Amino acid sequence: MSSPFAYLGQRAVLSLSGPDTITLLERLVTNDTTNWAPGETRYGALLTPQGKVLSDFLALRTAEGVLLDTAKAYIEDLAKRLKLFRLRSKVDIQVLEDVFVVAGLEPADAGVRPISGAQHVYIDPRYPEGRLRGLATKESWAAWYGYHPAEWSRPMDAYHTDRIANGIPEQGFDFEQAEVFPSDINMDVLGGVALNKGCFVGQEVVSRMHRRGKIRKRSVTVELTTTKAMPGDALLAPASIGEITSVENAHALGRIRVDRFAKAEQDGHPVTVHETAVTIAKPDWLVSEQAAISEA
């Protein structure tokens, strides 16, 4: 069996409901939660006070509250931390054990459309052309198909190839808990950080990095050509400028030092992995950041 969707067994769903849900999130997470219509999805994260990512997520506004599509490995910790911050706020927080995530691998040019068997459908806004995602239960899915989505899902290598080619880091593959700043995984350029909002945990550090132009690391798509790379492999030019974080087929994501990459290009040094030249994609925002470094 085949499908245009991939079953994301590495993801899980956290539900927040109650009259104080939006107020709680507004003072905690990186993105703005005001003027947020039901059905709209926003990318964001909960940070440490030192500004590092504890959990990033896609947050879907619903009529009842908010659903967080996040890494399964850290969802219990995320729920625990949100409950600690809740204090006397009227917010119910629970992991939806029976809900799973499916993801489309094609551009969602037409916007949200129904997915048979899914109870909620939303757009992943991190992709330039969007990607459909759906939330379903075994019961809702079985009512349509009679089997678990893992039995018909698109292979996970297709999902990872798509996200890597589009420069989308994922927790559990490209970074772990409290390991990276939001800019290290491009959250700011992917619409996941509202630098002008009043307050969120870790905001002082994040705002200072942007205000002073101290963005040192970025995640980039790496075209591997003929080399076989593995996560953790060094990107050399000729000294280290970063490392590979995830690989699928001929595509990889790497986390690089922007200044070292700019210097290597100025000096005419190719970037290599295992002595084989690779190509680093340079979106407009990276070109601008490199130019600013060169002018400094």
C-alpha positions as CSV (number, residue, x, y, z in Angstrom):
1,M,0.0,0.0,0.0
2,S,1.2,3.5,-0.7
3,S,0.1,7.0,0.2
4,P,1.1,10.6,-0.3
5,F,1.6,10.9,3.5
6,A,4.3,9.7,5.8
7,Y,3.5,8.4,9.3
8,L,5.7,10.3,11.8
9,G,6.2,7.8,14.6
10,Q,8.8,10.1,16.1
11,R,6.2,12.8,16.7
12,A,3.5,13.1,19.4
13,V,0.8,15.6,20.4
14,L,0.4,17.7,23.5
15,S,-3.0,19.3,24.2
16,L,-3.4,22.6,26.1
17,S,-7.0,23.7,26.8
18,G,-8.7,26.1,29.2
19,P,-9.4,29.8,29.4
20,D,-5.8,30.8,30.2
21,T,-4.1,28.7,27.5
22,I,-3.1,31.6,25.2
23,T,-2.0,33.8,28.0
24,L,0.3,31.1,29.3
25,L,1.9,30.4,26.0
26,E,2.3,34.1,25.2
27,R,4.6,34.6,28.2
28,L,6.6,31.4,27.6
29,V,7.2,30.5,24.0
30,T,9.2,32.1,21.2
31,N,6.4,33.0,18.8
32,D,3.5,35.4,19.1
33,T,0.2,33.9,20.2
34,T,-2.0,37.0,19.7
35,N,-4.4,37.4,16.8
36,W,-4.3,33.6,16.3
37,A,-7.3,32.2,14.5
38,P,-8.5,28.6,14.9
39,G,-7.0,26.4,12.2
40,E,-3.8,28.5,12.0
41,T,-0.4,26.9,12.7
42,R,2.6,28.6,14.2
43,Y,6.1,27.3,14.7
44,G,7.7,28.0,18.0
45,A,9.7,26.6,20.9
46,L,10.1,26.6,24.7
47,L,13.7,27.7,25.6
48,T,15.9,27.5,28.7
49,P,16.6,30.7,30.5
50,Q,19.9,30.7,28.7
51,G,18.1,30.8,25.4
52,K,18.6,27.2,24.2
53,V,15.8,25.1,22.7
54,L,14.2,22.6,25.0
55,S,11.4,21.6,22.6
56,D,10.3,23.0,19.3
57,F,6.9,22.4,17.9
58,L,4.2,23.2,15.4
59,A,1.3,24.7,17.4
60,L,-2.2,24.4,16.0
61,R,-4.9,26.7,17.3
62,T,-8.2,24.9,17.8
63,A,-11.6,25.9,19.1
64,E,-10.8,24.2,22.4
65,G,-7.2,25.4,22.8
66,V,-3.8,24.5,21.3
67,L,-2.3,21.3,20.0
68,L,1.5,21.0,20.0
69,D,3.0,18.6,17.3
70,T,6.4,17.9,18.9
71,A,9.2,15.4,19.3
72,K,7.9,12.3,21.1
73,A,11.2,11.8,22.9
74,Y,10.8,15.1,24.8
75,I,7.0,15.5,25.1
76,E,6.7,14.3,28.7
77,D,9.4,16.7,29.7
78,L,7.7,19.5,27.8
79,A,4.4,18.7,29.5
80,K,6.1,18.7,32.9
81,R,7.8,22.1,32.3
82,L,4.6,23.7,31.1
83,K,2.7,22.5,34.2
84,L,5.4,24.0,36.4
85,F,5.0,27.4,34.6
86,R,1.2,27.1,34.8
87,L,1.0,28.0,38.5
88,R,-2.7,29.0,39.1
89,S,-3.6,29.5,35.4
90,K,-6.6,27.6,34.2
91,V,-4.9,25.4,31.6
92,D,-5.3,21.6,31.3
93,I,-2.1,20.0,29.8
94,Q,-2.1,16.4,28.7
95,V,-0.2,14.1,26.3
96,L,-2.7,12.7,23.7
97,E,-1.4,9.1,23.8
98,D,-3.8,7.9,21.1
99,V,-3.1,10.7,18.6
100,F,-0.5,10.3,15.8
101,V,0.9,12.7,13.1
102,V,1.0,12.2,9.3
103,A,2.8,14.5,7.0
104,G,2.4,15.3,3.3
105,L,5.5,15.5,1.1
106,E,4.1,17.7,-1.7
107,P,3.6,21.5,-1.8
108,A,0.4,22.5,-0.2
109,D,-0.4,25.3,-2.7
110,A,-4.1,24.9,-2.3
111,G,-3.9,25.3,1.5
112,V,-5.6,23.1,4.0
113,R,-7.7,20.3,2.5
114,P,-9.3,17.3,4.3
115,I,-7.3,14.2,4.9
116,S,-9.6,11.1,5.2
117,G,-9.3,9.7,8.7
118,A,-7.6,12.8,10.2
119,Q,-9.4,14.8,12.9
120,H,-7.3,17.9,12.4
121,V,-5.4,19.1,9.3
122,Y,-3.0,22.0,9.2
123,I,-0.1,23.5,7.2
124,D,3.5,23.2,8.2
125,P,4.6,26.8,7.7
126,R,8.3,26.2,7.7
127,Y,8.3,25.0,4.1
128,P,8.4,27.6,1.4
129,E,5.3,26.1,-0.3
130,G,3.9,24.5,2.9
131,R,3.2,20.9,3.7
132,L,0.0,19.3,4.9
133,R,0.0,17.6,8.3
134,G,-2.8,15.7,9.9
135,L,-3.6,14.4,13.4
136,A,-5.6,11.1,13.7
137,T,-6.3,8.3,16.1
138,K,-6.3,4.6,15.5
139,E,-10.1,4.6,15.6
140,S,-10.6,7.5,13.2
141,W,-8.1,6.1,10.8
142,A,-9.5,2.5,11.0
143,A,-13.0,3.9,10.3
144,W,-11.7,4.8,6.8
145,Y,-9.0,2.3,6.0
146,G,-9.1,-0.5,8.5
147,Y,-5.4,-0.6,9.3
148,H,-2.7,1.4,11.0
149,P,-1.0,4.2,8.9
150,A,2.4,2.6,9.3
151,E,1.2,-0.1,7.0
152,W,0.7,2.2,4.0
153,S,3.0,5.2,4.9
154,R,5.4,6.7,2.5
155,P,8.9,5.6,3.5
156,M,10.6,7.7,6.1
157,D,13.6,8.3,3.8
158,A,11.2,10.2,1.5
159,Y,10.1,12.4,4.4
160,H,13.6,13.1,5.5
161,T,14.8,13.8,2.0
162,D,12.1,16.3,1.6
163,R,12.7,18.1,4.9
164,I,16.5,18.1,4.4
165,A,16.2,19.5,0.9
166,N,14.1,22.3,2.3
167,G,16.4,23.1,5.1
168,I,14.1,21.9,8.0
169,P,16.1,20.7,11.1
170,E,14.2,18.3,13.3
171,Q,14.7,17.6,17.0
172,G,16.0,14.1,17.6
173,F,17.9,14.1,14.3
174,D,19.6,17.4,13.9
175,F,19.7,18.6,17.5
176,E,18.8,17.4,21.0
177,Q,17.4,19.1,24.1
178,A,19.2,22.3,25.4
179,E,21.9,21.9,22.7
180,V,21.2,24.8,20.2
181,F,20.0,28.4,20.1
182,P,17.0,29.1,17.9
183,S,19.1,30.7,15.3
184,D,21.4,27.6,15.1
185,I,18.4,25.8,13.6
186,N,17.1,28.8,11.6
187,M,14.0,29.3,13.8
188,D,14.1,33.0,13.2
189,V,14.2,32.8,9.4
190,L,11.5,30.0,9.5
191,G,9.1,32.3,11.3
192,G,9.5,30.6,14.7
193,V,10.7,33.6,16.8
194,A,8.9,36.9,17.4
195,L,11.7,39.2,18.4
196,N,9.2,42.1,19.0
197,K,7.0,40.3,21.5
198,G,6.9,41.4,25.1
199,C,8.5,38.4,26.8
200,F,9.3,34.7,26.6
201,V,11.7,32.4,28.4
202,G,15.2,33.0,27.1
203,Q,14.2,36.2,25.2
204,E,17.0,38.3,26.6
205,V,19.7,36.0,25.2
206,V,18.0,35.6,21.8
207,S,17.3,39.3,21.4
208,R,20.9,40.2,22.3
209,M,22.3,37.8,19.7
210,H,20.2,39.4,17.0
211,R,20.7,43.0,18.2
212,R,24.5,42.6,18.3
213,G,24.7,40.6,15.1
214,K,26.2,37.6,17.0
215,I,24.5,34.9,14.9
216,R,27.4,32.4,14.8
217,K,25.8,29.2,13.6
218,R,23.3,28.2,11.0
219,S,21.8,25.0,9.6
220,V,22.3,24.6,5.9
221,T,21.4,22.0,3.2
222,V,24.5,20.2,1.9
223,E,24.5,18.4,-1.5
224,L,26.7,15.4,-1.1
225,T,27.3,14.4,-4.7
226,T,29.3,11.1,-4.6
227,T,30.4,11.1,-0.9
228,K,28.8,9.0,1.8
229,A,28.4,11.1,4.9
230,M,27.2,10.3,8.4
231,P,25.8,12.6,11.2
232,G,28.8,13.9,13.1
233,D,31.1,14.0,10.1
234,A,33.2,17.2,9.9
235,L,32.7,19.8,7.1
236,L,36.2,21.0,6.3
237,A,37.5,24.0,4.4
238,P,40.3,23.0,5.1
239,A,39.8,23.5,8.9
240,S,36.4,22.6,10.4
241,I,33.6,24.9,9.6
242,G,30.9,22.7,11.1
243,E,29.4,19.2,11.0
244,I,26.8,17.1,9.3
245,T,23.7,16.6,11.5
246,S,21.4,14.4,9.3
247,V,21.7,12.6,6.0
248,E,19.3,11.0,3.5
249,N,20.4,9.9,0.1
250,A,22.3,12.7,-1.6
251,H,21.1,15.4,0.8
252,A,22.3,16.3,4.2
253,L,21.8,19.1,6.8
254,G,24.9,20.6,8.4
255,R,25.3,23.1,11.2
256,I,28.1,25.6,10.3
257,R,29.9,28.5,11.7
258,V,28.9,31.4,9.4
259,D,32.1,33.3,9.8
260,R,34.3,30.3,9.1
261,F,32.3,29.5,6.0
262,A,32.5,33.1,4.7
263,K,36.3,33.1,5.3
264,A,36.7,29.8,3.5
265,E,34.8,31.1,0.5
266,Q,36.9,34.3,0.5
267,D,40.1,32.3,0.5
268,G,38.8,30.0,-2.3
269,H,38.8,26.8,-0.1
270,P,36.2,24.2,-1.2
271,V,34.1,22.5,1.5
272,T,34.7,18.8,1.8
273,V,33.5,15.7,3.6
274,H,36.0,12.8,3.7
275,E,38.1,14.7,1.2
276,T,35.2,14.9,-1.3
277,A,33.9,18.3,-2.3
278,V,30.3,19.1,-1.3
279,T,28.0,22.1,-2.1
280,I,26.4,24.2,0.6
281,A,23.1,25.8,-0.4
282,K,23.1,29.6,0.2
283,P,19.6,31.1,0.7
284,D,19.3,34.8,0.4
285,W,19.4,35.3,4.2
286,L,22.7,33.4,4.5
287,V,24.2,35.5,1.6
288,S,23.3,38.7,3.5
289,E,24.7,37.4,6.8
290,Q,28.0,36.5,5.1
291,A,28.2,39.9,3.4
292,A,27.7,41.6,6.8
293,I,30.6,39.5,8.2
294,S,32.8,40.4,5.3
295,E,32.1,44.2,5.7
296,A,32.7,44.1,9.5
